[in-house]
Amino acid sequence: MIPVIYVNGEYLPENEAKVSLYDHGFLYGDGVFEGIRAYNGRVFRLNDHVDRLYDSARAIALNIPLTKEEMVEAILETLRRNNYKDAYIRPIVTRGDGDLGLDPLKCPHQNIFIVTVEWGAMYGDLYEKGLTAVTVGIRRNRSDTIPPNIKSLNYLNNVLAKIEANEKGGDEAVILDTNGFISEGSGDNIFTVKNDIIYTPPTINNLKGITRAATIELAKKNNYTMVETDLGLFDLYTADEIFVTGTAAEIAPITKIDGRIIADGKPGPTTPLLSRNTADIRLRRGVYFSQFSNGLSQLQQFTFYRCICSLYFIAQTISINLIEMWTLDNFTFAGTKIHGQV
């Protein structure tokens, strides 16, 4: 089956989905995107991702010509049409077609694309063995230049970090900020564990990850102390555990960094615990879409469920009333009327 891609209100076969050479997203990285995951027919934290997409767009004065509700429905319908249960979802909003100049005013109409692909475990058996990470020379953009919390199409900062990590034989990069503190990976947030306390850098110079937020919530529910603070390389080298979180990466352990073995060189125990608990939540919660392949919108699904629930409660009420009527007709507490006889 040829994958279906959403393009400006249409659901097109992959080979018919086109991007103009004059689209400023293509020319200049002028646009925003999100990375979202679906597990077993449920989209994990969909509303959080859509909120962040719209926040990123507002930060660069980019209008999205869909309401949030319409964006959610477009994402779900794209998944339905592709018949995916486990998928990676990439909604993209560009400034639109313009000319070869930079002026956004020359782009009167924004473009929206939604791409979905089937997706499994990004790092395979490395979730059991642990990743090898390397510190890279490229520094994270300062928040007063290109704010990292804008999830823009201009990912060159991250790409350069990944290139250097590849050249050094690492599975992932560790990017420092301009002050020498830990910022994030090339596509994920970084956590350390020391004496059963979990640490992570503040988000002033890194992306406010959705999986990061979910991990912090889960850690607190499991009675871990969570601390957001500046971390240096010393904190990584001496950690009991290091792990990264991201939509694509999920929760992945790092067992080696810059040639140094972390603790005993094995993941855990905190990382696997959080990973298992998060996996369980992903499978049980989220916006469910797979059972409806007939194009029902979220509103229609909600209405359908309300009707079913209403019918159920009506049936219950009728049954109870019939039982009460039969009981009153055939029995009395005084024993003067039994089976309709006086």
C-alpha positions as CSV (number, residue, x, y, z in Angstrom):
1,M,0.0,0.0,0.0
2,I,1.3,3.4,-0.9
3,P,1.6,5.7,2.2
4,V,-0.9,8.6,2.3
5,I,0.3,12.1,3.2
6,Y,-1.8,15.1,4.3
7,V,-1.1,18.1,2.1
8,N,-3.2,21.3,2.7
9,G,-6.5,19.5,3.3
10,E,-6.0,16.7,0.9
11,Y,-4.9,13.1,1.6
12,L,-2.5,12.2,-1.3
13,P,-0.5,9.2,-2.2
14,E,3.2,9.6,-1.2
15,N,4.3,9.9,-4.9
16,E,1.8,12.8,-5.5
17,A,2.7,14.8,-2.4
18,K,4.9,17.7,-3.6
19,V,6.8,20.7,-2.1
20,S,7.5,23.8,-4.1
21,L,11.1,24.8,-4.7
22,Y,9.9,28.3,-3.6
23,D,8.5,27.1,-0.3
24,H,10.4,29.0,2.4
25,G,10.5,25.9,4.6
26,F,12.5,24.3,1.9
27,L,14.6,27.3,1.1
28,Y,15.3,28.7,4.5
29,G,14.0,26.3,7.1
30,D,11.3,28.8,7.8
31,G,8.6,26.7,9.5
32,V,7.9,24.5,12.5
33,F,7.3,20.8,13.0
34,E,6.5,18.2,15.7
35,G,7.5,14.6,16.3
36,I,4.7,12.4,17.7
37,R,4.3,8.7,18.4
38,A,1.4,6.3,18.2
39,Y,1.5,3.0,20.1
40,N,-1.0,0.2,19.5
41,G,-3.5,2.6,18.0
42,R,-3.1,5.4,20.6
43,V,-1.4,8.7,20.0
44,F,0.8,9.6,23.1
45,R,0.3,13.1,24.5
46,L,-1.2,14.4,21.2
47,N,-2.6,17.5,22.6
48,D,0.7,18.4,24.3
49,H,2.5,18.1,20.9
50,V,-0.1,20.1,19.1
51,D,0.1,22.9,21.8
52,R,3.9,23.0,21.3
53,L,3.5,23.1,17.5
54,Y,1.3,26.2,17.8
55,D,3.6,27.8,20.4
56,S,6.5,27.4,18.1
57,A,4.5,28.9,15.2
58,R,3.5,31.9,17.3
59,A,7.1,32.5,18.4
60,I,8.1,33.0,14.7
61,A,4.9,34.9,13.7
62,L,3.7,32.0,11.6
63,N,-0.1,31.6,11.2
64,I,-1.4,28.0,11.1
65,P,-4.6,28.0,9.0
66,L,-6.2,25.2,11.1
67,T,-7.6,25.3,14.6
68,K,-5.9,22.9,17.1
69,E,-9.0,20.7,16.9
70,E,-8.7,20.5,13.1
71,M,-5.0,19.7,13.3
72,V,-5.7,16.9,15.7
73,E,-8.3,15.4,13.4
74,A,-6.0,15.7,10.4
75,I,-3.3,13.8,12.3
76,L,-5.7,11.1,13.3
77,E,-7.2,10.8,9.9
78,T,-3.8,10.5,8.3
79,L,-3.0,7.6,10.6
80,R,-6.4,5.9,9.9
81,R,-5.9,6.1,6.1
82,N,-2.4,4.5,6.5
83,N,-3.8,1.9,8.8
84,Y,-0.9,2.3,11.2
85,K,-1.0,1.2,14.8
86,D,2.7,1.9,15.8
87,A,3.9,5.0,14.0
88,Y,6.0,8.2,14.0
89,I,4.0,11.3,13.0
90,R,5.5,14.4,11.6
91,P,3.2,17.5,11.2
92,I,5.0,20.3,9.4
93,V,3.9,23.9,8.8
94,T,6.0,26.1,6.5
95,R,5.8,29.8,5.8
96,G,4.6,28.8,2.3
97,D,5.5,29.6,-1.3
98,G,7.3,32.9,-1.9
99,D,10.2,34.1,-3.9
100,L,13.9,33.7,-3.5
101,G,14.0,36.6,-1.0
102,L,13.6,36.3,2.8
103,D,10.5,38.5,3.2
104,P,7.8,36.4,4.9
105,L,5.2,38.9,3.6
106,K,5.9,37.4,0.1
107,C,4.4,34.1,1.4
108,P,0.7,34.7,1.6
109,H,-0.4,31.0,2.2
110,Q,1.1,28.6,4.7
111,N,1.6,25.0,3.8
112,I,0.7,22.1,6.1
113,F,2.0,18.5,5.6
114,I,1.5,15.5,7.9
115,V,3.8,12.5,7.3
116,T,3.4,9.2,9.1
117,V,5.7,6.2,9.0
118,E,5.6,2.8,10.8
119,W,8.0,3.0,13.7
120,G,9.5,0.6,16.1
121,A,12.4,0.7,18.7
122,M,14.8,3.4,17.4
123,Y,17.9,1.9,19.1
124,G,17.1,-1.8,18.9
125,D,19.1,-3.9,21.4
126,L,20.9,-0.8,22.7
127,Y,18.1,-0.3,25.1
128,E,19.4,-3.3,26.9
129,K,23.2,-2.6,26.3
130,G,23.2,1.2,26.5
131,L,24.3,3.9,24.0
132,T,27.7,5.3,23.5
133,A,27.7,9.1,23.6
134,V,30.4,11.7,22.7
135,T,30.7,15.3,23.6
136,V,30.8,17.4,20.5
137,G,32.5,20.8,19.8
138,I,29.4,22.4,18.3
139,R,27.6,24.5,20.9
140,R,23.8,24.8,21.4
141,N,22.2,28.0,20.1
142,R,21.9,30.6,22.7
143,S,18.3,31.4,23.7
144,D,18.7,35.0,22.6
145,T,19.7,33.9,19.1
146,I,17.5,31.1,17.9
147,P,15.6,29.9,21.0
148,P,15.9,26.1,21.3
149,N,12.3,25.9,22.5
150,I,11.2,26.8,19.0
151,K,11.0,23.5,17.2
152,S,11.8,25.0,13.8
153,L,12.7,23.4,10.5
154,N,16.2,24.9,10.9
155,Y,17.8,22.0,12.6
156,L,21.4,22.6,11.4
157,N,22.7,23.0,14.9
158,N,21.5,19.5,15.7
159,V,22.6,18.1,12.4
160,L,26.2,19.4,12.9
161,A,26.2,17.7,16.3
162,K,25.1,14.4,14.8
163,I,27.7,14.6,12.1
164,E,30.4,15.0,14.7
165,A,29.0,12.2,16.8
166,N,29.0,9.9,13.8
167,E,32.6,10.8,13.0
168,K,33.6,10.0,16.6
169,G,31.8,6.7,16.6
170,G,29.1,7.7,19.0
171,D,25.4,6.7,19.0
172,E,24.4,10.1,20.3
173,A,25.9,13.5,20.8
174,V,26.2,15.5,24.0
175,I,25.8,19.2,23.2
176,L,27.1,21.8,25.6
177,D,25.8,25.4,25.8
178,T,28.0,28.4,25.4
179,N,28.8,28.4,29.1
180,G,30.0,24.8,29.0
181,F,27.0,23.2,30.7
182,I,25.1,20.2,29.4
183,S,22.3,21.3,27.0
184,E,20.9,18.2,25.3
185,G,21.5,15.5,22.7
186,S,21.1,15.9,19.0
187,G,17.4,15.0,19.3
188,D,16.7,14.3,23.0
189,N,16.9,15.5,26.6
190,I,19.6,14.3,29.0
191,F,19.1,13.0,32.6
192,T,21.6,11.8,35.2
193,V,21.0,9.7,38.3
194,K,23.2,10.1,41.4
195,N,22.4,8.5,44.8
196,D,18.8,7.9,43.7
197,I,18.3,11.6,42.8
198,I,17.5,12.4,39.2
199,Y,19.0,15.5,37.6
200,T,18.3,17.2,34.3
201,P,19.3,20.6,32.9
202,P,16.8,23.5,32.9
203,T,15.1,24.2,29.5
204,I,16.5,27.7,29.0
205,N,19.0,26.3,26.5
206,N,17.2,23.1,25.3
207,L,13.9,22.0,24.0
208,K,11.0,21.4,26.4
209,G,10.6,17.8,25.5
210,I,7.2,16.2,25.8
211,T,8.8,12.9,26.8
212,R,11.1,14.8,29.2
213,A,8.0,16.2,31.0
214,A,6.3,12.8,31.0
215,T,9.5,11.3,32.5
216,I,9.7,13.9,35.3
217,E,6.0,13.3,36.2
218,L,6.6,9.6,36.3
219,A,9.7,9.9,38.4
220,K,7.9,12.0,41.0
221,K,5.1,9.4,41.1
222,N,7.7,6.8,41.8
223,N,9.0,8.9,44.7
224,Y,12.2,10.0,43.1
225,T,13.6,13.4,43.9
226,M,13.8,15.5,40.7
227,V,16.3,18.3,40.4
228,E,16.6,20.7,37.5
229,T,20.0,22.3,37.6
230,D,23.1,23.1,35.5
231,L,25.1,20.0,34.8
232,G,28.8,19.8,33.7
233,L,30.8,17.0,32.2
234,F,32.0,16.1,35.7
235,D,28.3,15.3,36.6
236,L,28.1,13.0,33.6
237,Y,31.4,11.2,34.2
238,T,30.6,10.5,37.8
239,A,26.9,9.7,37.4
240,D,25.4,6.4,38.6
241,E,23.2,6.4,35.5
242,I,22.7,8.6,32.4
243,F,19.7,8.3,30.1
244,V,18.1,10.4,27.3
245,T,14.5,11.0,26.5
246,G,12.8,11.8,23.3
247,T,9.7,11.0,21.1
248,A,11.8,8.9,18.7
249,A,14.4,7.6,21.2
250,E,11.8,7.1,24.1
251,I,13.9,6.5,27.2
252,A,17.4,5.1,26.3
253,P,20.3,4.5,28.7
254,I,23.9,5.8,28.1
255,T,26.5,3.5,29.4
256,K,29.6,5.1,27.9
257,I,30.6,8.7,27.2
258,D,33.8,10.1,25.8
259,G,35.4,6.7,26.2
260,R,34.5,6.5,29.9
261,I,32.4,3.7,31.3
262,I,29.4,5.0,33.4
263,A,29.2,3.2,36.7
264,D,29.4,-0.6,36.0
265,G,28.7,-0.1,32.3
266,K,25.1,-1.5,32.5
267,P,21.7,0.3,32.4
268,G,19.7,0.7,35.5
269,P,18.0,0.3,37.8
270,T,16.2,3.7,37.4
271,T,16.3,3.8,33.6
272,P,14.6,0.5,33.0
273,L,12.0,1.2,35.6
274,L,11.0,4.5,34.1
275,S,11.2,2.9,30.6
276,R,8.9,0.0,31.5
277,N,6.4,2.3,33.3
278,T,6.3,4.8,30.5
279,A,5.8,2.0,27.9
280,D,2.8,0.7,29.9
281,I,1.3,4.2,30.1
282,R,1.8,4.7,26.3
283,L,-0.1,1.5,25.6
284,R,-3.0,2.3,27.9
285,R,-3.5,6.0,27.4
286,G,-3.6,8.5,24.6
287,V,-6.0,9.5,21.8
288,Y,-7.4,6.3,20.3
289,F,-7.8,6.2,16.6
290,S,-7.4,2.7,15.1
291,Q,-10.9,1.3,15.8
292,F,-12.4,3.8,13.4
293,S,-11.2,3.5,9.9
294,N,-14.4,5.0,8.4
295,G,-13.4,8.6,8.7
296,L,-15.3,9.4,11.9
297,S,-14.1,12.6,13.5
298,Q,-13.2,13.0,17.1
299,L,-16.5,14.8,17.6
300,Q,-18.4,12.1,15.9
301,Q,-16.6,9.4,18.0
302,F,-17.4,11.4,21.2
303,T,-21.1,11.7,20.1
304,F,-21.2,8.0,19.3
305,Y,-19.9,7.0,22.7
306,R,-22.3,9.4,24.4
307,C,-25.2,7.8,22.6
308,I,-24.0,4.3,23.6
309,C,-23.6,5.4,27.3
310,S,-27.0,7.1,27.3
311,L,-28.7,4.0,25.9
312,Y,-27.0,1.8,28.5
313,F,-28.2,4.0,31.4
314,I,-31.7,4.2,29.9
315,A,-31.8,0.4,29.7
316,Q,-30.5,0.2,33.3
317,T,-33.2,2.6,34.5
318,I,-36.0,0.7,32.7
319,S,-34.8,-2.6,34.1
320,I,-34.7,-1.2,37.7
321,N,-38.2,0.3,37.3
322,L,-39.6,-2.9,36.0
323,I,-38.1,-4.9,38.9
324,E,-39.5,-2.4,41.4
325,M,-43.0,-2.5,39.8
326,W,-43.0,-6.3,39.8
327,T,-41.8,-6.4,43.5
328,L,-44.5,-4.0,44.7
329,D,-47.2,-5.9,42.8
330,N,-46.2,-9.3,44.2
331,F,-44.9,-8.7,47.7
332,T,-45.6,-6.6,50.7
333,F,-43.4,-6.3,53.7
334,A,-46.4,-7.0,56.0
335,G,-47.0,-10.3,54.3
336,T,-50.6,-9.4,53.4
337,K,-50.1,-9.7,49.7
338,I,-48.2,-12.5,48.2
339,H,-48.1,-13.3,44.4
340,G,-51.1,-11.0,43.9
341,Q,-53.3,-12.8,46.4
342,V,-54.9,-11.2,49.5
